[in-house]
Amino acid sequence: MLLAVVIGLIVVALAFDFINGFHDAANSIATIVSTRVLSPVTAVAWAAFFNFVAAAPVFFGGELRVAQTVGKGIIQFDLLKAQGVEIVLAVIFAALVGAIVWNLLTWWLGLPSSSSHALAGGMLGASLPALGVKGLVISGILKISAFIVLSPLIGMALGSSLMIATAWLVRRFRPGRVDGWFRKLQLVSSAIFSYSHGSNDAQKVMGIIAVILYGTIWSDRPFHVTWWIVLLTHTAIALGTFFVGWRIVRTMGY
């Protein structure tokens, strides 16, 4: 019975991963779709491919820092595990459903919101009734909260600086020539964005699945993200990207 519940909860986690893929795909393909560099279908296939291959470095010893943060850097994992299997399952289920509902709502409204912060908020909201404030990792929460504010400001500053620098560098070239360059460079930037999206966002679900497993049926083993968890999460997010949320693409692109 417990195994069936654990498998069911892992499926819910992968459903969040899939939704994360089509929710955030707009970030990486909106530019190449709106400028008609690639057709929509080709663009999502391009993004999905780089979402998936982002798993490769993990198999060659790459670190899983985001997975570790989600697994142990938001809530006190050992304290949660000590509450018993039922509490572990209830907290993770509540966190995932909260994040899924928020992602689907913002997708429907066409709002480009952060799936990472939705999941972190879900973890916090579900953990407070079960563990109280003592069950939270305050340092990790402060870091995440700070970057809710800082990340768009940093992005704006870097975007403005790069725009000014780029405009200055190409100021003496013909517009047609510059357009040809930037159409090719958009493919590169989209690929890099999709790769980083896969390497970052898939790890969130790796951390959640690890909490599910090591808090229940693998409670006697050390906390670790195994290779098949990596493969499953990257596959789910890549498939989600391929079945893209067009409402958000429209908002970001137009």
C-alpha positions as CSV (number, residue, x, y, z in Angstrom):
1,M,0.0,0.0,0.0
2,L,2.8,2.4,1.0
3,L,4.7,1.7,-2.2
4,A,1.6,2.5,-4.3
5,V,1.1,5.8,-2.5
6,V,4.8,6.7,-3.0
7,I,4.6,5.9,-6.7
8,G,1.4,7.9,-7.0
9,L,3.1,10.9,-5.3
10,I,6.1,10.6,-7.6
11,V,3.7,10.7,-10.6
12,V,2.2,14.0,-9.1
13,A,5.7,15.4,-8.8
14,L,6.4,14.5,-12.5
15,A,3.1,16.1,-13.4
16,F,4.4,19.3,-11.8
17,D,7.6,18.9,-13.7
18,F,5.6,18.5,-17.0
19,I,3.5,21.6,-16.2
20,N,6.7,23.5,-15.3
21,G,8.0,22.7,-18.8
22,F,5.1,24.1,-20.7
23,H,4.7,27.0,-18.2
24,D,8.2,28.2,-18.5
25,A,8.9,27.2,-22.1
26,A,7.7,30.6,-23.2
27,N,10.8,32.2,-21.6
28,S,13.1,30.4,-24.0
29,I,11.1,30.4,-27.3
30,A,9.1,33.6,-27.2
31,T,11.8,35.6,-29.0
32,I,12.4,33.1,-31.8
33,V,8.7,32.6,-32.3
34,S,7.7,36.3,-32.3
35,T,10.6,37.2,-34.7
36,R,9.8,34.1,-36.9
37,V,13.3,32.7,-36.7
38,L,11.7,29.3,-36.2
39,S,8.2,28.0,-36.6
40,P,6.4,27.3,-33.3
41,V,6.6,23.5,-33.6
42,T,10.3,23.6,-34.5
43,A,11.0,26.2,-31.7
44,V,9.4,24.0,-29.0
45,A,11.3,20.9,-30.3
46,W,14.5,22.9,-30.1
47,A,13.8,24.0,-26.5
48,A,12.7,20.5,-25.5
49,F,15.9,19.0,-26.8
50,F,18.1,21.3,-24.8
51,N,15.9,20.8,-21.7
52,F,16.6,17.1,-22.0
53,V,20.3,17.1,-22.7
54,A,20.8,19.3,-19.7
55,A,20.8,16.0,-17.8
56,A,24.1,15.0,-19.3
57,P,26.5,16.8,-16.9
58,V,24.9,15.0,-13.9
59,F,25.9,11.6,-15.3
60,F,29.5,12.9,-15.4
61,G,29.6,14.0,-11.8
62,G,27.9,17.4,-12.0
63,E,26.5,18.8,-8.8
64,L,22.8,18.9,-7.9
65,R,22.8,22.0,-5.7
66,V,19.2,23.0,-6.6
67,A,17.9,19.5,-5.7
68,Q,19.8,19.7,-2.4
69,T,18.3,23.1,-1.7
70,V,14.7,21.9,-2.4
71,G,15.3,18.7,-0.5
72,K,17.1,20.1,2.6
73,G,17.5,23.9,2.2
74,I,13.9,25.0,2.7
75,I,12.6,22.7,5.4
76,Q,14.3,20.6,8.1
77,F,14.2,17.2,6.3
78,D,15.3,15.2,9.3
79,L,12.6,16.8,11.4
80,L,10.0,16.1,8.8
81,K,11.1,12.5,8.5
82,A,10.9,12.1,12.3
83,Q,7.2,13.1,12.1
84,G,6.4,9.8,10.3
85,V,5.6,8.6,6.8
86,E,2.1,10.0,6.8
87,I,3.2,13.5,7.5
88,V,6.0,13.3,4.9
89,L,3.5,12.2,2.2
90,A,0.9,14.8,3.3
91,V,3.3,17.7,3.3
92,I,4.8,16.9,-0.2
93,F,1.3,16.3,-1.6
94,A,0.0,19.6,-0.3
95,A,3.1,21.4,-1.6
96,L,2.9,19.9,-5.1
97,V,-0.8,20.5,-5.5
98,G,-0.5,24.1,-4.3
99,A,2.3,24.7,-6.9
100,I,0.4,22.9,-9.7
101,V,-2.7,25.0,-9.1
102,W,-0.8,28.2,-9.1
103,N,1.1,27.2,-12.3
104,L,-2.1,26.3,-14.1
105,L,-3.8,29.5,-13.0
106,T,-1.0,31.7,-14.2
107,W,-0.7,29.7,-17.4
108,W,-4.5,30.3,-18.0
109,L,-4.1,34.0,-17.3
110,G,-1.0,34.2,-19.5
111,L,1.2,35.4,-16.6
112,P,4.9,34.6,-16.7
113,S,5.4,33.7,-13.0
114,S,8.1,31.6,-11.4
115,S,7.5,27.9,-10.9
116,S,10.5,27.7,-8.6
117,H,9.0,30.2,-6.2
118,A,5.6,28.5,-6.5
119,L,7.1,25.2,-5.4
120,A,9.2,26.8,-2.6
121,G,6.0,28.6,-1.4
122,G,4.1,25.3,-1.5
123,M,6.8,23.6,0.6
124,L,6.7,26.4,3.2
125,G,2.9,26.5,3.4
126,A,2.6,22.8,3.8
127,S,5.4,22.5,6.3
128,L,4.2,25.2,8.7
129,P,1.1,23.4,10.0
130,A,3.1,20.1,10.3
131,L,6.4,21.3,11.8
132,G,5.9,24.9,12.9
133,V,8.6,27.6,12.4
134,K,11.2,25.4,13.9
135,G,10.9,23.1,10.8
136,L,12.0,25.8,8.4
137,V,15.5,26.6,7.2
138,I,15.5,30.3,7.7
139,S,18.8,31.0,5.9
140,G,17.6,29.1,2.8
141,I,14.2,30.9,2.8
142,L,15.8,34.4,3.1
143,K,18.1,33.6,0.2
144,I,15.1,32.5,-2.0
145,S,13.0,35.5,-0.9
146,A,15.8,38.0,-1.6
147,F,16.1,36.7,-5.2
148,I,12.4,37.1,-5.8
149,V,13.2,40.8,-5.7
150,L,16.8,40.7,-7.0
151,S,16.5,38.4,-10.0
152,P,14.3,40.8,-12.1
153,L,16.4,43.8,-11.2
154,I,19.6,41.9,-12.1
155,G,18.0,40.8,-15.3
156,M,16.9,44.3,-16.2
157,A,20.4,45.7,-15.4
158,L,22.2,43.1,-17.5
159,G,19.6,43.3,-20.3
160,S,20.0,47.1,-20.5
161,S,23.8,47.0,-20.4
162,L,24.0,44.3,-23.1
163,M,21.5,46.2,-25.3
164,I,23.5,49.4,-25.1
165,A,26.8,47.5,-25.7
166,T,25.4,45.6,-28.6
167,A,23.9,48.6,-30.3
168,W,27.2,50.4,-30.0
169,L,29.2,47.4,-31.5
170,V,27.0,47.1,-34.6
171,R,26.3,50.8,-35.1
172,R,28.4,50.9,-38.4
173,F,26.9,47.8,-40.0
174,R,24.0,47.6,-42.4
175,P,20.7,46.6,-40.8
176,G,20.2,43.6,-43.1
177,R,23.6,42.2,-42.2
178,V,23.0,42.7,-38.5
179,D,19.5,41.0,-38.8
180,G,21.2,37.9,-40.3
181,W,23.7,37.7,-37.5
182,F,21.1,38.1,-34.8
183,R,18.7,35.5,-36.2
184,K,21.5,33.0,-35.8
185,L,22.5,34.3,-32.4
186,Q,18.8,34.0,-31.2
187,L,19.1,30.2,-31.8
188,V,22.2,30.2,-29.6
189,S,20.6,32.3,-26.8
190,S,17.4,30.2,-26.9
191,A,19.5,27.0,-26.7
192,I,21.4,28.3,-23.7
193,F,18.3,29.4,-22.0
194,S,16.5,26.1,-22.6
195,Y,19.6,24.2,-21.3
196,S,19.8,26.3,-18.1
197,H,16.0,25.9,-17.7
198,G,16.4,22.1,-17.8
199,S,19.4,22.0,-15.6
200,N,17.9,24.3,-13.0
201,D,14.1,23.5,-12.9
202,A,14.3,19.7,-13.3
203,Q,16.4,19.6,-10.2
204,K,13.6,21.1,-8.1
205,V,11.6,17.9,-8.8
206,M,14.6,15.7,-8.2
207,G,14.7,17.2,-4.7
208,I,11.0,16.6,-4.1
209,I,11.2,13.0,-5.3
210,A,14.3,12.4,-3.1
211,V,12.3,13.7,-0.1
212,I,9.5,11.4,-0.9
213,L,11.7,8.3,-1.2
214,Y,14.2,9.0,1.6
215,G,11.4,10.1,3.9
216,T,9.4,6.9,3.4
217,I,10.5,3.6,1.8
218,W,14.2,4.5,1.7
219,S,14.4,6.0,5.2
220,D,17.3,3.9,6.1
221,R,19.5,5.1,3.2
222,P,21.5,8.4,3.0
223,F,19.9,11.3,1.1
224,H,20.9,11.0,-2.6
225,V,19.5,11.7,-6.1
226,T,19.9,8.6,-8.2
227,W,20.4,8.5,-12.0
228,W,16.8,7.3,-12.8
229,I,15.4,10.3,-10.9
230,V,17.5,12.6,-13.1
231,L,16.4,10.9,-16.3
232,L,12.7,10.9,-15.3
233,T,12.6,14.6,-14.3
234,H,14.5,15.8,-17.5
235,T,12.2,13.7,-19.7
236,A,9.1,15.2,-18.0
237,I,10.2,18.8,-18.3
238,A,11.2,18.3,-21.9
239,L,7.8,16.8,-22.8
240,G,6.1,19.6,-21.0
241,T,8.2,22.1,-23.1
242,F,7.2,20.4,-26.3
243,F,3.5,20.7,-25.4
244,V,3.9,24.5,-24.8
245,G,1.6,26.9,-23.1
246,W,0.7,29.3,-26.0
247,R,-0.9,31.9,-23.7
248,I,2.4,32.7,-22.0
249,V,4.2,32.6,-25.4
250,R,1.8,35.2,-26.6
251,T,2.3,37.4,-23.5
252,M,6.1,37.1,-23.6
253,G,6.5,37.4,-27.4
254,Y,3.9,40.0,-28.3
